[in-house]
Amino acid sequence: MQKPAFAAIAALAGTMVTSASFAQTTAMCAGPAGAASWAEDREAVTAAPGNHRVIYETADLRVLEVTVLPGEREASHHHRWPSVMVVDSRPPYVNYDKDGKVFQSVVQGQQSVELPLMVRLPAQAEHAIENTGNKPFHAIRIEYKRLCEQ
């Protein structure tokens, strides 16, 4: 993805979080109630810094670039805020829960789609992916820090 695209995504994210047209949905705020108490050292940027790079952050949102290289398994981590993930490179991969058990994610469930793929996600408990393909997994993840506050 080119650098100008990052700026466009960050601008879009800022518009979405402040716009009445981006309604809070039950699905995005249905993440585990205890997300705020999850271990800080397992947070994505801290636990898997080689795979999660902050490209924009405010008090309301954080935009991450997510990259997992071919053959790489990222460190187990969580995402405590609901998000929108825009996937622009999706090779085959395996998703693991915190105990190392394989599970199918929402993104993996959409096997026959055109890229980029946009997926709304609730807070995600500890997990990791292993890229079993021959090209990098790449996405932009827009995390909404205050979307579900009462």
TAURPE-V536524 format. One record per backbone hydrogen bond with DSSP energy under -1.0 kcal/mol. CO is the residue of the C=O (numbers start at 0). NH is the residue of the N-H. E is the energy in kcal/mol with one decimal. If there is no record, write none. Layout:
{{CO & NH & E} {CO & NH & E}}
//
This chain:
{{2 & 6 & -1.3} {3 & 7 & -1.9} {4 & 8 & -2.5} {5 & 9 & -2.5} {6 & 10 & -2.3} {7 & 11 & -2.4} {8 & 12 & -2.7} {9 & 13 & -2.2} {10 & 14 & -1.9} {11 & 15 & -2.7} {12 & 16 & -2.2} {13 & 17 & -1.0} {14 & 18 & -1.2} {18 & 21 & -1.2} {20 & 22 & -1.3} {24 & 28 & -1.5} {31 & 34 & -1.7} {33 & 36 & -1.9} {34 & 37 & -1.5} {38 & 41 & -1.5} {39 & 42 & -1.4} {41 & 77 & -2.1} {42 & 46 & -3.4} {43 & 47 & -2.4} {47 & 50 & -1.6} {47 & 51 & -1.3} {50 & 66 & -2.0} {52 & 64 & -2.9} {55 & 62 & -3.3} {59 & 144 & -1.7} {60 & 57 & -3.0} {61 & 142 & -3.5} {62 & 54 & -2.9} {62 & 55 & -1.2} {63 & 140 & -2.7} {64 & 52 & -2.4} {65 & 138 & -2.2} {67 & 136 & -2.9} {68 & 71 & -2.2} {71 & 130 & -2.7} {76 & 126 & -2.8} {77 & 43 & -1.8} {78 & 123 & -2.5} {81 & 143 & -3.0} {82 & 120 & -3.2} {83 & 141 & -3.3} {84 & 118 & -2.3} {85 & 139 & -2.4} {86 & 116 & -2.5} {88 & 137 & -2.4} {91 & 131 & -1.6} {93 & 129 & -2.6} {94 & 102 & -2.4} {95 & 127 & -1.9} {96 & 99 & -2.2} {100 & 96 & -2.5} {104 & 108 & -1.8} {106 & 109 & -1.1} {108 & 110 & -1.2} {116 & 86 & -3.2} {118 & 84 & -2.9} {120 & 82 & -2.9} {123 & 78 & -2.5} {126 & 76 & -2.6} {127 & 95 & -3.3} {128 & 73 & -2.2} {129 & 93 & -2.4} {130 & 70 & -2.0} {136 & 67 & -2.0} {137 & 87 & -1.8} {137 & 88 & -1.5} {138 & 65 & -3.2} {139 & 85 & -3.3} {140 & 63 & -3.1} {141 & 83 & -2.0} {142 & 61 & -2.1} {145 & 148 & -1.1}}
//
